[in-house]
Amino acid sequence: MATNKHPSKKKRLIKLNKQTKWAPFWTVFKIYGKGQKVHPSRHTDVKRNWRRTKTKA
């Protein structure tokens, strides 16, 4: 990839990088209640991995 990236492409890549993260931990309590032990990645909408799923950005 080029060293200097176009600003619009950079913006798309930033958005895609956010999709690899888990949901915040406090959303577990909000969705499932206080007693449940659930991993935050379970209710993350889009999970993307650099090795598994390629992007078209």
mmJSON file of the N, C-alpha and C atoms, coordinates in Angstrom:
{"data_MODEL":{"atom_site":{
"group_PDB":["ATOM","ATOM","ATOM","ATOM","ATOM","ATOM","ATOM","ATOM","ATOM","ATOM","ATOM","ATOM","ATOM","ATOM","ATOM","ATOM","ATOM","ATOM","ATOM","ATOM","ATOM","ATOM","ATOM","ATOM","ATOM","ATOM","ATOM","ATOM","ATOM","ATOM","ATOM","ATOM","ATOM","ATOM","ATOM","ATOM","ATOM","ATOM","ATOM","ATOM","ATOM","ATOM","ATOM","ATOM","ATOM","ATOM","ATOM","ATOM","ATOM","ATOM","ATOM","ATOM","ATOM","ATOM","ATOM","ATOM","ATOM","ATOM","ATOM","ATOM","ATOM","ATOM","ATOM","ATOM","ATOM","ATOM","ATOM","ATOM","ATOM","ATOM","ATOM","ATOM","ATOM","ATOM","ATOM","ATOM","ATOM","ATOM","ATOM","ATOM","ATOM","ATOM","ATOM","ATOM","ATOM","ATOM","ATOM","ATOM","ATOM","ATOM","ATOM","ATOM","ATOM","ATOM","ATOM","ATOM","ATOM","ATOM","ATOM","ATOM","ATOM","ATOM","ATOM","ATOM","ATOM","ATOM","ATOM","ATOM","ATOM","ATOM","ATOM","ATOM","ATOM","ATOM","ATOM","ATOM","ATOM","ATOM","ATOM","ATOM","ATOM","ATOM","ATOM","ATOM","ATOM","ATOM","ATOM","ATOM","ATOM","ATOM","ATOM","ATOM","ATOM","ATOM","ATOM","ATOM","ATOM","ATOM","ATOM","ATOM","ATOM","ATOM","ATOM","ATOM","ATOM","ATOM","ATOM","ATOM","ATOM","ATOM","ATOM","ATOM","ATOM","ATOM","ATOM","ATOM","ATOM","ATOM","ATOM","ATOM","ATOM","ATOM","ATOM","ATOM","ATOM","ATOM","ATOM","ATOM","ATOM","ATOM","ATOM"],
"id":[1,2,3,4,5,6,7,8,9,10,11,12,13,14,15,16,17,18,19,20,21,22,23,24,25,26,27,28,29,30,31,32,33,34,35,36,37,38,39,40,41,42,43,44,45,46,47,48,49,50,51,52,53,54,55,56,57,58,59,60,61,62,63,64,65,66,67,68,69,70,71,72,73,74,75,76,77,78,79,80,81,82,83,84,85,86,87,88,89,90,91,92,93,94,95,96,97,98,99,100,101,102,103,104,105,106,107,108,109,110,111,112,113,114,115,116,117,118,119,120,121,122,123,124,125,126,127,128,129,130,131,132,133,134,135,136,137,138,139,140,141,142,143,144,145,146,147,148,149,150,151,152,153,154,155,156,157,158,159,160,161,162,163,164,165,166,167,168,169,170,171],
"type_symbol":["N","C","C","N","C","C","N","C","C","N","C","C","N","C","C","N","C","C","N","C","C","N","C","C","N","C","C","N","C","C","N","C","C","N","C","C","N","C","C","N","C","C","N","C","C","N","C","C","N","C","C","N","C","C","N","C","C","N","C","C","N","C","C","N","C","C","N","C","C","N","C","C","N","C","C","N","C","C","N","C","C","N","C","C","N","C","C","N","C","C","N","C","C","N","C","C","N","C","C","N","C","C","N","C","C","N","C","C","N","C","C","N","C","C","N","C","C","N","C","C","N","C","C","N","C","C","N","C","C","N","C","C","N","C","C","N","C","C","N","C","C","N","C","C","N","C","C","N","C","C","N","C","C","N","C","C","N","C","C","N","C","C","N","C","C","N","C","C","N","C","C"],
"label_atom_id":["N","CA","C","N","CA","C","N","CA","C","N","CA","C","N","CA","C","N","CA","C","N","CA","C","N","CA","C","N","CA","C","N","CA","C","N","CA","C","N","CA","C","N","CA","C","N","CA","C","N","CA","C","N","CA","C","N","CA","C","N","CA","C","N","CA","C","N","CA","C","N","CA","C","N","CA","C","N","CA","C","N","CA","C","N","CA","C","N","CA","C","N","CA","C","N","CA","C","N","CA","C","N","CA","C","N","CA","C","N","CA","C","N","CA","C","N","CA","C","N","CA","C","N","CA","C","N","CA","C","N","CA","C","N","CA","C","N","CA","C","N","CA","C","N","CA","C","N","CA","C","N","CA","C","N","CA","C","N","CA","C","N","CA","C","N","CA","C","N","CA","C","N","CA","C","N","CA","C","N","CA","C","N","CA","C","N","CA","C","N","CA","C","N","CA","C","N","CA","C"],
"label_alt_id":[null,null,null,null,null,null,null,null,null,null,null,null,null,null,null,null,null,null,null,null,null,null,null,null,null,null,null,null,null,null,null,null,null,null,null,null,null,null,null,null,null,null,null,null,null,null,null,null,null,null,null,null,null,null,null,null,null,null,null,null,null,null,null,null,null,null,null,null,null,null,null,null,null,null,null,null,null,null,null,null,null,null,null,null,null,null,null,null,null,null,null,null,null,null,null,null,null,null,null,null,null,null,null,null,null,null,null,null,null,null,null,null,null,null,null,null,null,null,null,null,null,null,null,null,null,null,null,null,null,null,null,null,null,null,null,null,null,null,null,null,null,null,null,null,null,null,null,null,null,null,null,null,null,null,null,null,null,null,null,null,null,null,null,null,null,null,null,null,null,null,null],
"label_comp_id":["MET","MET","MET","ALA","ALA","ALA","THR","THR","THR","ASN","ASN","ASN","LYS","LYS","LYS","HIS","HIS","HIS","PRO","PRO","PRO","SER","SER","SER","LYS","LYS","LYS","LYS","LYS","LYS","LYS","LYS","LYS","ARG","ARG","ARG","LEU","LEU","LEU","ILE","ILE","ILE","LYS","LYS","LYS","LEU","LEU","LEU","ASN","ASN","ASN","LYS","LYS","LYS","GLN","GLN","GLN","THR","THR","THR","LYS","LYS","LYS","TRP","TRP","TRP","ALA","ALA","ALA","PRO","PRO","PRO","PHE","PHE","PHE","TRP","TRP","TRP","THR","THR","THR","VAL","VAL","VAL","PHE","PHE","PHE","LYS","LYS","LYS","ILE","ILE","ILE","TYR","TYR","TYR","GLY","GLY","GLY","LYS","LYS","LYS","GLY","GLY","GLY","GLN","GLN","GLN","LYS","LYS","LYS","VAL","VAL","VAL","HIS","HIS","HIS","PRO","PRO","PRO","SER","SER","SER","ARG","ARG","ARG","HIS","HIS","HIS","THR","THR","THR","ASP","ASP","ASP","VAL","VAL","VAL","LYS","LYS","LYS","ARG","ARG","ARG","ASN","ASN","ASN","TRP","TRP","TRP","ARG","ARG","ARG","ARG","ARG","ARG","THR","THR","THR","LYS","LYS","LYS","THR","THR","THR","LYS","LYS","LYS","ALA","ALA","ALA"],
"label_asym_id":["A","A","A","A","A","A","A","A","A","A","A","A","A","A","A","A","A","A","A","A","A","A","A","A","A","A","A","A","A","A","A","A","A","A","A","A","A","A","A","A","A","A","A","A","A","A","A","A","A","A","A","A","A","A","A","A","A","A","A","A","A","A","A","A","A","A","A","A","A","A","A","A","A","A","A","A","A","A","A","A","A","A","A","A","A","A","A","A","A","A","A","A","A","A","A","A","A","A","A","A","A","A","A","A","A","A","A","A","A","A","A","A","A","A","A","A","A","A","A","A","A","A","A","A","A","A","A","A","A","A","A","A","A","A","A","A","A","A","A","A","A","A","A","A","A","A","A","A","A","A","A","A","A","A","A","A","A","A","A","A","A","A","A","A","A","A","A","A","A","A","A"],
"label_entity_id":["1","1","1","1","1","1","1","1","1","1","1","1","1","1","1","1","1","1","1","1","1","1","1","1","1","1","1","1","1","1","1","1","1","1","1","1","1","1","1","1","1","1","1","1","1","1","1","1","1","1","1","1","1","1","1","1","1","1","1","1","1","1","1","1","1","1","1","1","1","1","1","1","1","1","1","1","1","1","1","1","1","1","1","1","1","1","1","1","1","1","1","1","1","1","1","1","1","1","1","1","1","1","1","1","1","1","1","1","1","1","1","1","1","1","1","1","1","1","1","1","1","1","1","1","1","1","1","1","1","1","1","1","1","1","1","1","1","1","1","1","1","1","1","1","1","1","1","1","1","1","1","1","1","1","1","1","1","1","1","1","1","1","1","1","1","1","1","1","1","1","1"],
"label_seq_id":[1,1,1,2,2,2,3,3,3,4,4,4,5,5,5,6,6,6,7,7,7,8,8,8,9,9,9,10,10,10,11,11,11,12,12,12,13,13,13,14,14,14,15,15,15,16,16,16,17,17,17,18,18,18,19,19,19,20,20,20,21,21,21,22,22,22,23,23,23,24,24,24,25,25,25,26,26,26,27,27,27,28,28,28,29,29,29,30,30,30,31,31,31,32,32,32,33,33,33,34,34,34,35,35,35,36,36,36,37,37,37,38,38,38,39,39,39,40,40,40,41,41,41,42,42,42,43,43,43,44,44,44,45,45,45,46,46,46,47,47,47,48,48,48,49,49,49,50,50,50,51,51,51,52,52,52,53,53,53,54,54,54,55,55,55,56,56,56,57,57,57],
"pdbx_PDB_ins_code":[null,null,null,null,null,null,null,null,null,null,null,null,null,null,null,null,null,null,null,null,null,null,null,null,null,null,null,null,null,null,null,null,null,null,null,null,null,null,null,null,null,null,null,null,null,null,null,null,null,null,null,null,null,null,null,null,null,null,null,null,null,null,null,null,null,null,null,null,null,null,null,null,null,null,null,null,null,null,null,null,null,null,null,null,null,null,null,null,null,null,null,null,null,null,null,null,null,null,null,null,null,null,null,null,null,null,null,null,null,null,null,null,null,null,null,null,null,null,null,null,null,null,null,null,null,null,null,null,null,null,null,null,null,null,null,null,null,null,null,null,null,null,null,null,null,null,null,null,null,null,null,null,null,null,null,null,null,null,null,null,null,null,null,null,null,null,null,null,null,null,null],
"Cartn_x":[0.837,0.0,0.881,0.398,1.163,1.386,2.503,2.806,1.841,1.63,0.689,-0.672,-1.656,-2.999,-3.912,-4.841,-5.824,-6.726,-7.111,-7.908,-9.208,-9.876,-11.136,-10.902,-9.823,-9.489,-9.087,-8.377,-7.955,-9.174,-10.179,-11.407,-12.133,-12.151,-12.78,-12.034,-10.7,-9.899,-10.074,-10.22,-10.449,-11.772,-12.802,-14.11,-14.046,-13.332,-13.201,-12.402,-11.432,-10.643,-11.484,-12.477,-13.366,-14.254,-14.512,-15.386,-14.705,-13.403,-12.703,-12.772,-13.203,-13.182,-14.415,-14.299,-15.44,-16.359,-17.555,-18.492,-17.984,-18.347,-17.918,-18.447,-17.7,-18.056,-19.38,-19.736,-20.958,-22.215,-22.084,-23.255,-23.715,-22.803,-23.177,-24.215,-23.959,-24.894,-26.207,-26.122,-27.315,-28.229,-27.641,-28.428,-28.859,-27.904,-28.164,-28.468,-28.206,-28.434,-27.149,-27.253,-26.067,-25.494,-26.325,-25.882,-25.212,-25.372,-24.87,-23.401,-22.663,-21.278,-21.235,-21.188,-21.196,-20.03,-19.369,-18.234,-18.73,-18.095,-18.554,-18.55,-17.725,-17.681,-18.941,-19.727,-20.913,-21.986,-22.072,-23.081,-22.457,-21.279,-20.688,-21.292,-21.765,-22.489,-21.609,-20.506,-19.636,-18.288,-17.89,-16.556,-15.728,-14.587,-13.741,-12.326,-11.651,-10.274,-9.43,-8.233,-7.378,-6.973,-6.919,-6.495,-7.674,-8.811,-9.968,-10.812,-11.161,-12.071,-11.363,-11.272,-10.626,-11.636,-11.133,-11.981,-11.819,-12.746,-12.648,-12.351,-11.756,-11.455,-10.242],
"Cartn_y":[-1.179,0.0,1.241,2.267,3.502,4.143,4.824,5.508,6.668,7.466,8.577,8.114,8.128,7.666,8.856,8.688,9.725,9.866,11.081,11.283,10.48,10.339,9.593,8.107,7.575,6.163,5.938,6.912,6.833,6.8,7.604,7.643,6.296,5.667,4.347,3.288,3.359,2.393,2.562,3.789,4.05,3.431,3.581,3.011,1.488,0.885,-0.571,-1.076,-0.298,-0.699,-0.7,0.209,0.237,-1.004,-1.604,-2.783,-4.043,-3.997,-5.173,-5.245,-4.177,-4.107,-4.775,-5.173,-5.721,-4.584,-4.956,-3.987,-3.571,-2.379,-1.952,-2.904,-3.068,-4.052,-3.728,-2.439,-2.085,-2.456,-2.737,-3.158,-4.553,-5.355,-6.692,-6.549,-5.655,-5.452,-4.874,-3.992,-3.332,-4.334,-5.276,-6.22,-7.427,-8.047,-9.328,-9.222,-8.075,-7.933,-8.142,-7.957,-7.956,-9.353,-10.38,-11.721,-12.526,-12.113,-12.918,-12.638,-13.714,-13.547,-13.864,-12.828,-12.968,-12.162,-12.7,-11.996,-10.849,-9.667,-8.51,-8.731,-9.654,-9.871,-10.562,-11.106,-11.868,-10.987,-9.744,-8.866,-7.681,-7.913,-6.933,-7.168,-6.102,-6.263,-6.845,-6.186,-6.616,-6.991,-8.247,-8.661,-8.891,-8.233,-8.378,-8.678,-9.546,-9.889,-9.633,-9.117,-8.751,-9.964,-11.14,-12.34,-13.052,-13.038,-13.826,-13.102,-11.852,-11.139,-9.908,-9.835,-8.691,-7.576,-6.359,-5.196,-4.701,-3.848,-3.242,-1.76,-1.362,0.057,0.499],
"Cartn_z":[0.0,0.0,0.0,-0.604,-0.718,0.655,0.787,2.042,2.266,1.206,1.295,0.811,1.727,1.386,1.143,0.219,-0.046,1.187,1.547,2.761,2.797,1.64,1.639,1.876,1.313,1.543,2.997,3.546,4.935,5.86,5.519,6.314,6.272,5.092,4.955,5.759,5.722,6.471,7.975,8.438,9.861,10.297,9.462,9.787,9.844,8.902,8.88,10.073,10.517,11.678,12.944,13.03,14.187,14.231,13.071,13.02,13.539,13.784,14.288,15.805,16.456,17.907,18.517,19.786,20.509,20.929,21.295,21.857,23.241,23.73,25.067,26.148,27.221,28.252,28.939,29.035,29.753,28.982,27.681,26.912,27.32,27.892,28.377,29.485,30.448,31.548,31.049,30.055,29.525,28.818,28.069,27.277,28.106,28.835,29.485,30.965,31.578,33.011,33.794,35.113,35.958,36.174,36.206,36.582,35.48,34.233,33.117,32.833,32.504,32.054,30.57,29.767,28.31,27.767,26.756,26.165,25.293,25.338,24.562,23.051,22.568,21.117,20.617,21.532,21.135,20.493,20.899,20.306,19.564,18.992,18.091,16.709,16.062,14.795,13.696,13.403,12.304,12.884,12.68,13.103,11.846,11.761,10.591,11.042,10.312,10.609,9.376,9.583,8.446,7.634,8.259,7.568,6.902,7.554,7.115,6.065,6.294,5.401,4.827,3.532,2.889,2.636,2.491,2.271,0.84,0.443,-0.887,-0.769,0.358,0.585,-0.203],
"occupancy":[1.0,1.0,1.0,1.0,1.0,1.0,1.0,1.0,1.0,1.0,1.0,1.0,1.0,1.0,1.0,1.0,1.0,1.0,1.0,1.0,1.0,1.0,1.0,1.0,1.0,1.0,1.0,1.0,1.0,1.0,1.0,1.0,1.0,1.0,1.0,1.0,1.0,1.0,1.0,1.0,1.0,1.0,1.0,1.0,1.0,1.0,1.0,1.0,1.0,1.0,1.0,1.0,1.0,1.0,1.0,1.0,1.0,1.0,1.0,1.0,1.0,1.0,1.0,1.0,1.0,1.0,1.0,1.0,1.0,1.0,1.0,1.0,1.0,1.0,1.0,1.0,1.0,1.0,1.0,1.0,1.0,1.0,1.0,1.0,1.0,1.0,1.0,1.0,1.0,1.0,1.0,1.0,1.0,1.0,1.0,1.0,1.0,1.0,1.0,1.0,1.0,1.0,1.0,1.0,1.0,1.0,1.0,1.0,1.0,1.0,1.0,1.0,1.0,1.0,1.0,1.0,1.0,1.0,1.0,1.0,1.0,1.0,1.0,1.0,1.0,1.0,1.0,1.0,1.0,1.0,1.0,1.0,1.0,1.0,1.0,1.0,1.0,1.0,1.0,1.0,1.0,1.0,1.0,1.0,1.0,1.0,1.0,1.0,1.0,1.0,1.0,1.0,1.0,1.0,1.0,1.0,1.0,1.0,1.0,1.0,1.0,1.0,1.0,1.0,1.0,1.0,1.0,1.0,1.0,1.0,1.0],
"B_iso_or_equiv":[0.0,0.0,0.0,0.0,0.0,0.0,0.0,0.0,0.0,0.0,0.0,0.0,0.0,0.0,0.0,0.0,0.0,0.0,0.0,0.0,0.0,0.0,0.0,0.0,0.0,0.0,0.0,0.0,0.0,0.0,0.0,0.0,0.0,0.0,0.0,0.0,0.0,0.0,0.0,0.0,0.0,0.0,0.0,0.0,0.0,0.0,0.0,0.0,0.0,0.0,0.0,0.0,0.0,0.0,0.0,0.0,0.0,0.0,0.0,0.0,0.0,0.0,0.0,0.0,0.0,0.0,0.0,0.0,0.0,0.0,0.0,0.0,0.0,0.0,0.0,0.0,0.0,0.0,0.0,0.0,0.0,0.0,0.0,0.0,0.0,0.0,0.0,0.0,0.0,0.0,0.0,0.0,0.0,0.0,0.0,0.0,0.0,0.0,0.0,0.0,0.0,0.0,0.0,0.0,0.0,0.0,0.0,0.0,0.0,0.0,0.0,0.0,0.0,0.0,0.0,0.0,0.0,0.0,0.0,0.0,0.0,0.0,0.0,0.0,0.0,0.0,0.0,0.0,0.0,0.0,0.0,0.0,0.0,0.0,0.0,0.0,0.0,0.0,0.0,0.0,0.0,0.0,0.0,0.0,0.0,0.0,0.0,0.0,0.0,0.0,0.0,0.0,0.0,0.0,0.0,0.0,0.0,0.0,0.0,0.0,0.0,0.0,0.0,0.0,0.0,0.0,0.0,0.0,0.0,0.0,0.0],
"pdbx_formal_charge":[null,null,null,null,null,null,null,null,null,null,null,null,null,null,null,null,null,null,null,null,null,null,null,null,null,null,null,null,null,null,null,null,null,null,null,null,null,null,null,null,null,null,null,null,null,null,null,null,null,null,null,null,null,null,null,null,null,null,null,null,null,null,null,null,null,null,null,null,null,null,null,null,null,null,null,null,null,null,null,null,null,null,null,null,null,null,null,null,null,null,null,null,null,null,null,null,null,null,null,null,null,null,null,null,null,null,null,null,null,null,null,null,null,null,null,null,null,null,null,null,null,null,null,null,null,null,null,null,null,null,null,null,null,null,null,null,null,null,null,null,null,null,null,null,null,null,null,null,null,null,null,null,null,null,null,null,null,null,null,null,null,null,null,null,null,null,null,null,null,null,null],
"auth_seq_id":[1,1,1,2,2,2,3,3,3,4,4,4,5,5,5,6,6,6,7,7,7,8,8,8,9,9,9,10,10,10,11,11,11,12,12,12,13,13,13,14,14,14,15,15,15,16,16,16,17,17,17,18,18,18,19,19,19,20,20,20,21,21,21,22,22,22,23,23,23,24,24,24,25,25,25,26,26,26,27,27,27,28,28,28,29,29,29,30,30,30,31,31,31,32,32,32,33,33,33,34,34,34,35,35,35,36,36,36,37,37,37,38,38,38,39,39,39,40,40,40,41,41,41,42,42,42,43,43,43,44,44,44,45,45,45,46,46,46,47,47,47,48,48,48,49,49,49,50,50,50,51,51,51,52,52,52,53,53,53,54,54,54,55,55,55,56,56,56,57,57,57],
"auth_comp_id":["MET","MET","MET","ALA","ALA","ALA","THR","THR","THR","ASN","ASN","ASN","LYS","LYS","LYS","HIS","HIS","HIS","PRO","PRO","PRO","SER","SER","SER","LYS","LYS","LYS","LYS","LYS","LYS","LYS","LYS","LYS","ARG","ARG","ARG","LEU","LEU","LEU","ILE","ILE","ILE","LYS","LYS","LYS","LEU","LEU","LEU","ASN","ASN","ASN","LYS","LYS","LYS","GLN","GLN","GLN","THR","THR","THR","LYS","LYS","LYS","TRP","TRP","TRP","ALA","ALA","ALA","PRO","PRO","PRO","PHE","PHE","PHE","TRP","TRP","TRP","THR","THR","THR","VAL","VAL","VAL","PHE","PHE","PHE","LYS","LYS","LYS","ILE","ILE","ILE","TYR","TYR","TYR","GLY","GLY","GLY","LYS","LYS","LYS","GLY","GLY","GLY","GLN","GLN","GLN","LYS","LYS","LYS","VAL","VAL","VAL","HIS","HIS","HIS","PRO","PRO","PRO","SER","SER","SER","ARG","ARG","ARG","HIS","HIS","HIS","THR","THR","THR","ASP","ASP","ASP","VAL","VAL","VAL","LYS","LYS","LYS","ARG","ARG","ARG","ASN","ASN","ASN","TRP","TRP","TRP","ARG","ARG","ARG","ARG","ARG","ARG","THR","THR","THR","LYS","LYS","LYS","THR","THR","THR","LYS","LYS","LYS","ALA","ALA","ALA"],
"auth_asym_id":["A","A","A","A","A","A","A","A","A","A","A","A","A","A","A","A","A","A","A","A","A","A","A","A","A","A","A","A","A","A","A","A","A","A","A","A","A","A","A","A","A","A","A","A","A","A","A","A","A","A","A","A","A","A","A","A","A","A","A","A","A","A","A","A","A","A","A","A","A","A","A","A","A","A","A","A","A","A","A","A","A","A","A","A","A","A","A","A","A","A","A","A","A","A","A","A","A","A","A","A","A","A","A","A","A","A","A","A","A","A","A","A","A","A","A","A","A","A","A","A","A","A","A","A","A","A","A","A","A","A","A","A","A","A","A","A","A","A","A","A","A","A","A","A","A","A","A","A","A","A","A","A","A","A","A","A","A","A","A","A","A","A","A","A","A","A","A","A","A","A","A"],
"auth_atom_id":["N","CA","C","N","CA","C","N","CA","C","N","CA","C","N","CA","C","N","CA","C","N","CA","C","N","CA","C","N","CA","C","N","CA","C","N","CA","C","N","CA","C","N","CA","C","N","CA","C","N","CA","C","N","CA","C","N","CA","C","N","CA","C","N","CA","C","N","CA","C","N","CA","C","N","CA","C","N","CA","C","N","CA","C","N","CA","C","N","CA","C","N","CA","C","N","CA","C","N","CA","C","N","CA","C","N","CA","C","N","CA","C","N","CA","C","N","CA","C","N","CA","C","N","CA","C","N","CA","C","N","CA","C","N","CA","C","N","CA","C","N","CA","C","N","CA","C","N","CA","C","N","CA","C","N","CA","C","N","CA","C","N","CA","C","N","CA","C","N","CA","C","N","CA","C","N","CA","C","N","CA","C","N","CA","C","N","CA","C","N","CA","C","N","CA","C","N","CA","C"],
"pdbx_PDB_model_num":[1,1,1,1,1,1,1,1,1,1,1,1,1,1,1,1,1,1,1,1,1,1,1,1,1,1,1,1,1,1,1,1,1,1,1,1,1,1,1,1,1,1,1,1,1,1,1,1,1,1,1,1,1,1,1,1,1,1,1,1,1,1,1,1,1,1,1,1,1,1,1,1,1,1,1,1,1,1,1,1,1,1,1,1,1,1,1,1,1,1,1,1,1,1,1,1,1,1,1,1,1,1,1,1,1,1,1,1,1,1,1,1,1,1,1,1,1,1,1,1,1,1,1,1,1,1,1,1,1,1,1,1,1,1,1,1,1,1,1,1,1,1,1,1,1,1,1,1,1,1,1,1,1,1,1,1,1,1,1,1,1,1,1,1,1,1,1,1,1,1,1]
}}}
